[in-house]
Amino acid sequence: MITAAVAAAVVLAVTAEPRPPADAPREHALGVTGPEGIRSVSYTQAVAGVKTRKPKVTVIGTGGTISGVATSRSSFTNYQSGRIAIREMVAQLQPEIGEVADVTTVQFGNKGSGGYSMAEFHALTLAVESALDSSDGVVVTSGTDTMEEFAYWLDLTVQSRKPVVLTGAMRPWAAVTPDGPQVIGADGPANLYNSIVLAASQSTYCYGTVLMLGDEFHAARDVTKTSTYRMDTFQTRELGVLGWIDGPNIKVGRAPSRVDDCDNKKRWMTPFDMSQIEPTALPRVEVVYGYQQAGGEAITAFAAAGVKGIVTAGTGSGGLSSAQSSARTAAARSGVVFVTASRTGSGSTYGGNSSLPIIAGDDLLPQKARLLLLLGLAFSPTDTGKVREWMTTLGSPEWDTAPKGRNGD
């Protein structure tokens, strides 16, 4: 077994077809070919299928900066988000986007990403799955502040293997009014266009959810926002991007390990089927931050408030102050489940505690470990062993590179 860090060496790059002459008819997939290194019948069929017909893509809008209206064309940071409907943004990409895919839109919401509740996340998953019943792929627009959480939630809960792409913008779309002139250097139009191109191409079929901004797409599990204002804010530390969109060409450099199960749908899917539980079944799970001489009162208070799980964003490889450690032990003995993560932004945590419900989060970022712990507790509220198993396997997926036996098993 090897970690996803080595996946780049396992999956071969996409080889893009040459751009056709200017007078040649444009292909629906814009010259995209599938990665030769993914030996999956389902993947190959999905990529080949959209070369013979125009694919269908649904764009689901939730708001964020991409739907924002600035005070002037040169105002990049002074704006109101959630002012422009997703159908209006897609309409501005016509007629060009119509040559790529048949695009329909759904207005799920129109507010900042941080304003959504877990119950709304539950509903978003169902909206994405409903769209995928008739579409070849889905693009979800959201604010960038918690976009990585939107993406990882969908990665864990969407049961379809079809592409799901998250996108947004670091600069607002229009100035003064929703139908006003475009903000100078607005990145939203290009990001939305490229996300539809990516979803239509099926290049990320079986990848789960990916996040696409600035011509790059990343694995939902690994990507994080690294800067408050920079256009290249989303990065995948240590592992790097999945691929790039270069005009009419899509290049895939690596793949998540779940692609290895593409031909076995039951094994590919996660156990977190939102159609099987109500939003009220999603428990409270919180994050506690570690720092010098941190007190344990926050952990104690969360436990007293009925919180079912806590992720600790500890120092280094997950360290806590003595006060926090004592409070964690007491809360764990009372039934609160803990996951140990690091505040550093990359690197693994190990160990955990086999006698108490304290689980190592490996290299999951605290905000993402929270989502997986929340889902684990929702689907297995009384079996900590199952939650621990999911955190270890689903939380840290790996490629299986063990040599095959003589009989191929």
C-alpha positions in Angstrom: 0.0 0.0 0.0 1.2 3.5 -0.8 -0.3 6.9 0.0 -1.9 9.3 -2.4 1.5 11.2 -2.4 2.8 8.6 -4.7 -0.3 8.5 -6.9 1.3 11.0 -9.3 3.8 8.3 -10.2 1.1 5.7 -10.7 -1.3 7.5 -13.0 0.0 8.6 -16.4 -0.7 12.0 -17.8 -3.4 12.9 -20.3 -2.2 13.3 -23.8 -4.3 16.1 -25.4 -5.2 15.9 -29.1 -3.8 18.7 -31.2 -6.0 21.7 -31.7 -8.0 21.4 -34.9 -7.6 24.0 -37.7 -9.7 27.1 -37.3 -12.1 26.1 -40.0 -12.7 22.6 -38.6 -15.9 21.9 -36.7 -15.4 22.1 -32.9 -15.6 18.9 -30.9 -18.0 18.9 -27.9 -15.2 17.9 -25.6 -12.8 20.4 -27.1 -10.0 18.0 -28.0 -9.9 16.2 -24.6 -8.6 12.7 -24.4 -8.7 10.4 -21.4 -5.7 9.4 -19.4 -4.2 6.2 -20.7 -3.0 5.1 -17.3 -6.5 4.6 -15.9 -7.4 1.0 -16.8 -11.1 1.1 -16.1 -13.8 0.1 -18.5 -16.3 2.5 -16.9 -13.9 5.4 -17.1 -13.0 4.7 -20.7 -16.6 4.4 -21.7 -17.6 7.7 -20.0 -14.8 9.6 -21.7 -15.5 8.1 -25.1 -19.2 8.5 -24.8 -19.2 12.3 -24.7 -17.1 12.5 -27.9 -20.0 11.2 -30.0 -22.6 13.5 -28.5 -23.0 16.8 -26.8 -22.9 16.2 -23.0 -25.4 17.6 -20.5 -24.1 19.6 -17.5 -26.1 21.1 -14.7 -24.8 24.1 -12.9 -26.0 24.5 -9.3 -25.5 28.0 -7.8 -25.1 28.6 -4.1 -23.7 32.2 -4.2 -20.4 33.5 -3.1 -18.0 36.1 -4.6 -18.6 34.7 -8.1 -22.1 36.0 -7.9 -21.0 39.3 -6.4 -21.6 42.9 -7.4 -18.8 45.4 -6.7 -19.0 49.1 -6.1 -17.0 49.8 -9.2 -15.2 48.0 -12.0 -11.9 48.4 -10.2 -13.1 47.2 -6.8 -11.9 43.7 -6.1 -12.7 43.6 -2.4 -15.6 45.9 -1.8 -18.7 44.0 -3.1 -21.9 42.2 -2.1 -21.9 38.5 -2.8 -25.0 36.6 -3.9 -26.4 39.2 -6.1 -26.4 37.5 -9.5 -28.5 34.5 -10.4 -26.6 31.4 -11.8 -28.8 31.4 -14.9 -27.6 34.9 -15.7 -24.0 34.0 -15.3 -24.3 31.0 -17.6 -26.2 33.1 -20.1 -23.2 35.4 -20.4 -21.1 32.5 -21.4 -23.3 31.8 -24.4 -22.9 31.1 -27.3 -19.5 29.6 -26.6 -20.5 27.3 -23.7 -23.3 26.0 -25.8 -20.7 24.5 -28.2 -19.3 22.5 -25.2 -22.4 21.2 -23.5 -26.2 21.6 -23.1 -26.2 23.5 -19.8 -29.1 23.8 -17.3 -29.1 25.7 -14.0 -30.4 25.3 -10.5 -30.5 28.1 -8.0 -29.9 26.2 -4.7 -29.1 29.4 -2.8 -27.3 32.7 -3.1 -25.2 33.6 -0.1 -21.7 33.3 1.3 -20.3 29.8 1.7 -19.9 30.2 5.5 -23.7 30.9 5.9 -24.8 27.3 5.1 -25.9 24.8 7.7 -25.2 21.1 7.8 -28.9 20.5 7.0 -28.4 22.6 3.9 -25.3 20.5 3.0 -27.6 17.5 3.3 -30.0 19.0 0.9 -27.2 20.1 -1.5 -26.1 16.5 -1.8 -29.6 15.4 -2.8 -29.8 18.3 -5.3 -26.5 17.2 -6.9 -27.6 13.6 -7.1 -31.0 14.6 -8.6 -29.2 16.6 -11.3 -26.9 13.7 -12.1 -29.9 11.4 -12.8 -30.2 13.2 -16.2 -26.9 15.1 -16.6 -23.4 13.9 -17.4 -21.8 16.1 -14.8 -22.6 18.8 -12.2 -20.8 22.1 -11.5 -21.5 23.7 -8.1 -20.6 27.4 -7.6 -19.9 28.5 -4.0 -18.0 31.1 -2.0 -14.3 30.3 -1.6 -14.2 30.7 2.2 -15.5 27.2 2.9 -15.4 25.8 -0.7 -13.0 23.1 0.4 -15.6 21.9 2.9 -18.4 22.0 0.3 -16.2 19.9 -2.0 -15.1 17.4 0.6 -18.7 17.0 1.9 -19.9 16.2 -1.6 -16.9 13.9 -2.2 -18.0 11.9 0.8 -21.7 11.8 0.2 -22.5 11.9 -3.6 -23.2 8.3 -4.7 -22.8 8.9 -8.4 -19.5 8.3 -10.2 -20.2 11.2 -12.6 -18.0 14.3 -12.4 -18.8 16.9 -9.7 -16.8 20.1 -10.0 -16.7 23.0 -7.4 -15.8 26.5 -8.6 -16.1 30.1 -7.6 -14.1 33.3 -7.8 -11.8 35.5 -5.9 -13.1 38.7 -7.5 -16.8 39.7 -8.0 -18.5 39.2 -11.4 -20.1 42.6 -12.1 -19.9 46.3 -11.0 -22.7 48.5 -9.6 -25.7 46.4 -10.6 -26.1 42.6 -11.4 -26.3 43.4 -15.1 -23.6 46.0 -15.0 -20.2 45.9 -16.6 -17.7 43.2 -15.7 -15.2 43.8 -13.0 -11.7 44.4 -14.4 -9.9 41.1 -14.2 -12.9 39.1 -12.9 -12.0 35.4 -12.7 -15.5 34.1 -12.3 -16.4 33.9 -16.0 -13.3 31.9 -16.9 -13.6 29.6 -13.9 -17.3 28.9 -14.6 -16.6 28.2 -18.3 -13.6 25.9 -17.5 -15.5 24.0 -14.8 -18.3 23.2 -17.3 -15.7 22.1 -19.9 -14.1 19.9 -17.2 -17.4 18.3 -16.1 -18.5 17.8 -19.8 -15.2 16.1 -20.7 -15.7 13.3 -18.1 -11.9 13.6 -17.4 -12.7 13.3 -13.6 -15.2 10.5 -13.9 -14.8 8.3 -10.7 -12.5 11.0 -9.2 -15.3 12.0 -6.7 -15.6 15.8 -6.3 -12.9 18.1 -7.5 -12.3 21.8 -7.0 -11.4 24.0 -10.0 -10.1 27.6 -9.9 -7.5 29.4 -12.0 -7.2 26.6 -14.6 -6.2 24.0 -12.0 -8.3 21.3 -10.5 -7.6 19.6 -7.1 -8.9 16.6 -5.1 -11.6 17.7 -2.7 -9.9 15.8 0.2 -6.5 17.5 -0.2 -7.1 21.0 -1.4 -7.2 24.0 1.0 -7.5 27.8 0.8 -4.1 29.3 1.6 -4.5 33.0 1.1 -7.2 35.6 1.8 -6.9 37.5 -1.4 -4.5 35.9 -3.9 -6.0 34.5 -7.1 -4.0 31.2 -6.7 -5.3 30.7 -3.2 -6.2 27.0 -3.6 -3.3 24.6 -3.2 -2.8 21.0 -2.5 0.3 21.0 -0.2 2.7 18.1 -0.7 0.6 16.3 -3.3 0.0 18.9 -5.9 -2.8 19.5 -8.3 -4.7 16.8 -10.2 -4.5 18.5 -13.5 -4.8 21.6 -15.6 -7.1 23.2 -18.2 -5.1 24.8 -20.9 -7.6 26.3 -23.4 -9.1 23.4 -25.3 -6.8 20.8 -23.6 -7.2 19.1 -20.3 -4.1 17.5 -18.8 -4.5 15.1 -15.9 -1.3 14.5 -13.8 -2.6 12.2 -11.1 -5.8 10.6 -9.8 -7.3 9.9 -6.4 -7.0 6.3 -5.3 -10.8 5.7 -5.5 -10.4 5.6 -9.3 -9.0 2.1 -8.8 -12.5 1.0 -7.8 -14.3 2.7 -10.7 -15.5 -0.6 -12.2 -17.0 -1.7 -8.9 -19.7 0.8 -8.0 -20.5 -0.6 -4.6 -16.8 -0.5 -3.5 -16.4 2.9 -5.1 -19.3 4.5 -3.2 -19.0 5.7 0.4 -21.5 4.5 3.1 -22.8 8.0 3.5 -26.0 8.0 1.5 -28.0 11.1 2.4 -31.2 9.6 1.1 -31.0 7.1 4.0 -30.9 9.6 6.9 -32.7 12.8 7.9 -30.8 16.1 8.4 -31.7 15.9 12.1 -29.5 12.8 12.3 -26.4 14.9 11.7 -24.8 15.4 15.1 -22.8 18.4 16.4 -19.1 18.1 15.9 -16.8 20.9 16.8 -13.1 21.9 16.3 -10.8 23.0 19.2 -7.6 24.7 18.4 -4.3 24.0 20.3 -1.8 26.7 21.3 0.6 27.7 24.1 -0.9 27.0 27.5 -4.4 26.5 26.1 -7.1 26.0 28.6 -9.4 22.9 28.6 -12.6 24.8 29.3 -13.7 24.8 25.6 -13.6 21.0 25.5 -15.4 20.7 28.8 -18.1 23.1 27.7 -18.6 21.4 24.3 -19.0 18.0 26.1 -21.5 19.5 28.6 -23.5 21.0 25.7 -24.0 17.6 24.1 -21.5 17.7 21.3 -20.9 14.2 20.0 -17.5 14.7 18.5 -14.5 17.0 18.7 -11.6 17.4 16.3 -8.5 18.9 18.0 -6.3 21.0 15.8 -3.1 20.4 17.8 0.4 21.7 17.5 3.0 19.8 15.4 1.7 16.3 15.0 -1.4 16.9 17.0 -0.1 17.9 20.5 -2.3 19.5 23.1 -1.6 21.5 26.3 -1.8 19.6 29.6 -5.1 21.2 30.4 -6.6 20.3 27.0 -5.3 16.8 27.3 -6.9 16.3 30.7 -10.2 17.7 29.5 -10.1 15.5 26.4 -9.6 12.4 28.5 -12.5 13.3 30.8 -14.8 14.0 27.8 -13.8 10.9 26.0 -14.6 8.8 29.0 -18.1 10.3 29.0 -18.6 9.2 25.3 -17.4 12.2 23.2 -15.4 10.9 20.2 -12.2 12.8 19.3 -10.1 13.0 16.2 -6.5 14.3 16.5 -5.5 16.6 13.6 -2.7 19.2 13.2 -2.9 22.9 12.9 0.2 23.0 10.7 -1.7 22.6 7.4 0.1 19.4 6.2 1.7 16.3 7.6 0.2 13.3 9.4 -0.9 12.6 13.0 -0.6 9.0 14.3 -1.5 6.8 17.2 -4.8 7.7 18.7 -6.0 5.7 21.8 -7.3 2.2 21.6 -8.9 2.3 25.0 -10.6 5.7 24.6 -12.5 7.1 21.6 -9.5 9.1 20.4 -8.7 8.6 16.7 -5.7 9.7 14.7 -6.7 11.9 11.8 -3.6 11.2 9.7 -3.2 14.2 7.3 -6.8 15.3 7.1 -7.1 19.0 7.8 -9.2 19.7 11.0 -12.1 21.2 9.1 -12.3 18.1 6.8 -11.7 15.6 9.7 -14.8 17.3 11.3 -17.0 16.4 8.3 -15.9 12.8 8.2 -16.3 12.4 11.9 -19.7 14.0 11.7 -20.8 11.6 9.0 -19.3 8.6 10.8 -21.2 9.5 14.0 -24.4 10.0 12.0 -24.3 6.6 10.3 -22.8 4.7 13.3 -23.7 6.6 16.5 -23.1 3.7 18.9 -20.1 1.9 17.2 -16.9 3.9 17.8 -15.0 1.0 16.2 -16.8 1.6 12.9 -16.2 5.3 13.1 -12.5 4.6 13.7 -12.4 2.3 10.7 -13.9 4.9 8.4 -11.5 7.6 9.6 -8.6 5.3 8.8 -9.8 4.0 5.4 -12.1 6.6 3.9 -10.1 9.4 5.6 -6.7 8.2 4.3 -7.3 6.3 1.1 -4.3 4.6 -0.5 -3.4 3.0 -3.8 -3.0 -0.8 -3.5 0.3 -1.6 -5.3 0.8 -5.0 -3.8 2.1 -7.5 -6.4 -0.5 -9.7 -7.9 -0.3 -13.5 -7.3 0.3 -16.0 -10.0 -3.4 -16.3 -10.6 -3.9 -12.5 -10.6 -5.4 -12.4 -7.1 
